[in-house]
């Protein structure tokens, strides 16, 4: 449990080094044993294909599978095996997610950059993508939605949804309503290896999306470095949230958001910032009350050790600290929160005001909940339609535009020591000059 006297930190009383230490994420060490173990799994899939996959399914998930693919009949029948309330909720979430993401679709672009030079930008979907949906005690239906909907909207022709066996009826129902025909029952590092390398029955993909445990994360990293032509979505770490609160905030709402974030994982982290010490004391008191009876109390108690409650001197200081931390989720429990967007430099996703809990963003607002963690929001964005697409540039010059710019091209190519570049221009211009004299 939290103790207001011990767990509330005064930012301005800390040295610069202490301030940096306070904002550190939980240390995540992938030891050499895990790296070696994952490497062996990948190499075994590369060598033995389906045989190794069947063996790993039996070893890790205690299931003997005759076929990795789930039949379309079983996918379709899943609608009879889930509740009506679940189906209604999924369809509302799907509508909101689709509405928001459909606005992200880029259109082709054509620009005349110089008289006679036309440059184009054409959009093409990634041909084949793998969507990994992890499985714990409960099915991660939200992740299945957040990955499958933009993949379909982007127009990816080959989408494989992959989840450990047995794949839940809820996940199969999402595949059904999202129009995904290929669902395979595989989990862990061997699933990532199968998607990247391909086997006798599973075609390889060009890009892999989705979160997972340390073995899945390590497999994605190794695959991205060692398998040519296969990429991954983004670096992944435990989920995190930074909350900024002011005098108008409700401590019970803040405490609820705090605990909701921590139940994701024992390595999750929440940073709470405010200028109001009394508010923070109230939040601590209410957290200790609200935590009682929660199903994931053990996970939350462990994650509390990673979390920080900080008193800052001003609201602007709170935003400066937030930008330093670069949170995955940034929740603003402050009055007129939209007026402070200009102060935000780094964040994966922002939740404005006390009526916008992070849990709503996890499921139903329409914004994607696949976000950069572990400080990567200083350089990475939330998952977008563009992550499932490629932008290809096209250029065309006329004879006259080439003649007009030939001198400049040769000047620049010679500076870089590219004689062949320069010659490729000279050959053409000489040809044009000879034609004009005939």
GUDRENVO-403176 format. One record per residue (C-alpha): z, x, y. Coordinates in steps of 0.001 Angstrom, whole numbers, plus 524288, in hexadecimal, padded with zeros to 5 digits. Layout:
BEGIN
ZXY;...
END
This chain:
BEGIN
800008000080000;7FE61803E480E41;809708082381735;8071180600825CB;80FA28118F8294B;8087581AE68204A;7FAA6815A081F7A;7F7398133882DB3;7F15381F5C833C9;7F0B28228D84255;7E34B828B58447F;7E6B682FE9850FC;7F2748366584AAE;7E98883D6684103;7E2D184A738427F;7D40684AD084189;7D50F84FBF8339B;7DED18451F83004;7D5CC83AD1835C8;7CAA783FD182D4C;7D36183FC08214C;7D7C3831C3823CD;7C9AD82D1F8233A;7C66F8340C81679;7C14682BAC80B67;7C79E82BDD7FDF7;7C3AA838657F753;7B94F835C47ED17;7B79A841047E3D5;7ACDF840587D9B5;7B1A884B557D11F;7A8DC854537C973;7ABF184D237BCC9;7A659840677C22A;79A5E847497C79C;797E484DF77BA99;79A4B841657B301;790B7839BA7BB61;786BF844B27BA42;787C0844087AB71;785BF835467ABB3;77991836AB7B41F;773FE841497AB59;776CD8393F79F33;76F8D82D7D7A4E2;76461836897A898;763A883B9579A90;7670882FD279222;763C68240679AC2;766F3816C6794F4;76E9281C7678997;7782B822E7792E2;779398167479B15;77CDD80E4278F38;786FF8186478BA4;78D06818607994F;78D648097B799DE;7952E809A678D52;79E04814C9791C8;7A1208103579F94;79F9D8016979F37;7A2627FF14790C7;795F47F71878F6F;78AAC7F8E778607;77E317F4D078CD3;771897F26F78584;769ED7F1797923C;76D717F61779FD8;765DE7EB4D7A6AB;76BDF7DDD27A801;7621A7D3297A4BE;75CB47CA477AF4E;761B97BECD7A767;76FB57C3E57A880;76DFD7C6BE7B707;769127B8DF7B962;773B37B2BB7B0F3;77E4C7B9697B909;77D917AE397C2D4;783C57A5977B86E;78EFF7AF0D7B650;794197B09F7C436;79B547A6B17CC70;794F079DAF7D64A;79DB97A3087E10E;799657B0EE7DDCC;78B177AD087DE6F;78CF87A64E7EB8C;794007B2247F128;789A17BB817EC30;77E997B36F7F1F0;7852B7B3107FF55;787837C1BF7FEEA;779817C3FF7FA6A;7742E7BBBA80596;77C1A7C31C80FE3;778DF7D08280A58;76A6B7CCFA8093F;769F67C78E8171C;76FAD7D3EA81D0C;768137DD97814DA;75B017D6A281690;75BB67D9FB82516;75C317E87182182;74E907E8BD81BAB;7460E7F2338233F;738177EECC826AE;72CCF7F83682655;72A917FFC0832E5;71E748055A8397C;71E7580D8C845E1;713B2814AC84D4F;71AD082132850EA;70F2082753857D6;701658224285A95;6FAF08221584D4A;7073F824B284541;70D638197F83DDF;71A4A81B0683683;71F49810AE82D4B;72BC980DB58260E;72A40805F78197B;73589800E581141;735CA8018980284;740DF7FD997F96D;746BC807A37F053;73FF68050A7E36C;74BBB8053F7DA65;75A408041C7DD95;7668D803CF7D55E;772107FB937D9F1;77EC67FFFE7D3B1;789997F5C67D37B;7968B7FB757CEBF;79FB57F3A07C64F;7AE657F3EF7C667;7B7CD7E90D7C35B;7AF5F7DFB77CB79;7A0927DED27CDB3;79C237E46E7DAB7;793AC7D8E47DE72;793697DCA97ECD3;78D447E9D87E9E5;783047E3527E160;77F517DA887ECCE;77F5B7E5667F6EF;7760C7EDB77EEE2;76D037E3B87E8A7;769C87DBCF7F4DA;764A07E6FC7FD6E;75D7C7ECCE7F1B9;7562E7E00A7EFEA;753B47DE0C7FE70;74E3E7EBD77FF6B;744607E84F7F4E9;748357F2647EAAB;73F857EEF97DF04;7488D7F4AD7D4A2;757117F1C67D5E1;760B57F5017CB1B;76E877EFC27CC0A;777B97F7F27C3D4;785D97F4D07C04A;78F447F8907B54D;78F777EFAF7A960;792777E4CF7A7A6;78BE17E0D17B45F;7932A7D51F7B9E8;78CE27C7C57BB69;78F917C8A47CA01;787517D4F97CB40;77C997CEDA7C2FC;77C9A7C2D77CBB2;77AAE7CB677D7B0;76F3E7D1F97D0CD;769AB7C4807CE10;76AAB7BF567DC10;765E87CC697E182;759F37CC747D8D3;75D6B7D9017D1A6;757327D9177C431;75C257E6147BEF6;76AAA7E6FA7BC14;76FA27F1DB7B35B;77D197F3477AD7B;78105801417B018;78C30807367B7C6;79187814427BC24;78ADB821507BDB9;781B081EB67B253;77C67812A57B962;7793781ABE7C573;772AF825017BCE5;76A8F81A9E7B5FB;76605814C57C2E7;76244822107C84B;75C30828377BC53;7571081C8A7B4CC;757D181B1E7A606;74F588154779B53;752D28077879FB5;7571B809347ADD8;74D9A80D367B869;75294816CC7C28B;754B68127A7D094;751D48190A7DD83;75ECB816027E41D;76C62812387DF61;7759F8097B7E703;783A78054D7E501;791B780A1B7E43B;7999980E937D89A;7A4DE816C57D3A9;7A59B825947D492;79CAA8273D7C8BE;7923C81E4E7CE72;79358824DB7DBC6;79245832677D5CD;7869882E327CD93;77FA3829137D9BD;7821E835D87E0DE;77D5A83E2B7D582;7715A835A77D379;76DB68362E7E1E4;76E24844FE7E178;7679E847687D464;75DAD83CA67D1AB;7518683DCA7DA49;74D18831217E085;759DB829B67DE8D;762DC826E37EA0A;76FB381FAA7EC1A;774318162F7F68D;77F4781D7E7FD70;78B60825D77FB14;7968581D7B7F5EA;7A53D81E177F6F0;7B0CD814B17F6A8;7B080808F87FFA3;7B72F80A1180CEB;7BA308028181950;7BED6805B9826F7;7C5717FACE82EAA;7C7807FABF83D60;7D1667F0C38425C;7D68B7ECDD84FBB;7E0DF7E3D785580;7D8DB7D7C28521F;7D8727DAEB84395;7DF017D308838F0;7E6F87DC308303C;7E57E7D34D82453;7D6947D3EF82576;7D7097E2B6826CC;7E0237E41881B18;7D72F7DB73812EA;7CB287E39781659;7D2CF7F009813BD;7D6917EBC6805F8;7C93F7E5EA802EA;7C2D97F2F080593;7CC887FA897FD49;7CA9C7F2547F111;7BCFD7F81E7EF43;7C1EA804C97E94D;7CDF180D747E886;7C69D817677F0DF;7C36C80D767FB82;7C87D810078092F;7CBB98084081573;7CE5280DF1822EE;7D4FF8048282C69;7D4EF807E283AF0;7DBB38013384653;7E2AC8040B8530D;7ED087F9D784FC2;7F83A7FF65847B7;7FEBF7F219845EF;7F2337EC6184076;7F13D7F798836BC;7FF567F5A983273;7FC807E75283010;7F0657EAC382835;7F8767F3F681FA9;802857E93981D51;7F80F7DF30819BB;7F09E7E8A3810EC;7FD057EA7C808FD;7FE1D7DBA6807B4;7EFCF7D8B6804D1;7EE9B7E31C7FA64;7F83F7DC197F191;7F18E7D5077E668;7E3DF7DA687E8B2;7DC6A7DCCF7DC02;7D8A87EAA87DFD2;7E5DE7EE757E549;7E6337FB5B7DDD8;7D8F37FF687E353;7DCFB7FB587F115;7E9E3802B67F082;7E2AB80F087EC8C;7D88280D397F744;7E34480B008015F;7E6C5819567FFE6;7D93081CD78050D;7DA15813AD810BC;7DEC48163881E9C;7E49F80DFB82997;7E2DF814A6836C0;7E7A1812208449A;7DDE88166C84F0B;7DFB5816C485DCA;7D3E280E6D86148;7C975805D485B33;7BF408100185EC6;7C72981A128572D;7C689810DA84B87;7B7AE810C484C34;7B73581F8D84DAC;7BF91820FE84170;7B6E08174683A4F;7AA9081ED383DE3;7B11F82B2F838FD;7B4688249982C1E;7A6F281DF682A9B;7AB6F8124F8227F;7A3F580AA28186D;7A9B07FDD781DA9;7AE627FC9282BBA;7B6407F04582EAC;7B95A7ECE183CCF;7C5457E40F83DC0;7C4417E44B84C83;7C1387DAAF8575B;7B2E77DA0B85BA3;7AFAA7E3BC850D5;7A0F07E2D3852FF;7A2D07E91386054;7A7117F5B4859B7;79AED7F81185170;7962E8025C85B07;7A20E80ACA857BE;79E7280B6B84954;7966A8172B844F3;7992D8179183661;79B8380C5182CE6;7952C806BC820CE;797A47F88282454;79F737F23A82F5A;7A78A7E5CA82E91;7A9D77DF6F83BC8;7B61A7D7B183E8A;7C10A7D1C48369C;7B84B7C76983077;7AF797D16D829D3;7B6BF7D72E81E2F;7B0E47E26081693;7B11E7DA1B80A49;7A7287D0D68106D;79DF67DC4D8124F;79FDB7E0308042A;79A1C7D3587FF9B;793D37C9D2808CB;791147CD3481715;783947D267813A2;785557E08E817CA;784A77EA4D80CA4;7917C7EF6E80759;78B927FBC080171;790408053180BDF;7921B813C680E3A;79FDF8184480AF1;7A7EA824AE80C0A;7A38B8276781A02;794FD8263E81730;7938A81B2782111;79198825FA82B2A;784108280382549;7811F81D0981B90;77ED080E5E81D6C;781FB8024D8159E;7785E7FECB80AEB;76BE57F93B810E1;75EC97F3E380C8C;7590C8010F810A3;760F7807DD805F7;75832800FE7FC25;74BB38047380353;7437E810198073B;73CD98120E81454;72FA2818A681323;728CE81DF681F35;71A0181D80820FE;711D68250282AF4;703988244882EF5;6FC4282C3583925;6EEC282AB783EF3;6E56583610840BB;6E7D98361F84F54;6F6B3835FA84E44;6F61684185844EB;6ED65848F784E4D;6F658845C3859B7;7029784A8E852CD;6FCEA8559084A95;7012686049853FD;70F4A85BA985404;70FC785A9C84536;70AC18688D843E4;7148386DB384DF5;71FF7867B9846AC;71B3086BA483927;71938879C583D58;7271187A54842D9;72BD5876C08351F;722D8880B582EC7;71AB28763882811;70D0287BF482853;707A68725381E64;70C8986707826BD;7052986C4883268;6F8F986E9F82A5B;6F90C8609F8253A;6F77F85C598336A;6ED65866A383732;6E4778632E82BC4;6E3F3855098302F;6E230857BE83EB8;6D764861A883C0B;6D0948578B8338D;6D18184D7C83E82;6CC7C8572884898;6C0D485ABC84004;6BD6184C6883E36;6BDAE849F984CBC;6B4328550B84F5F;6AA1585016845A2;
END
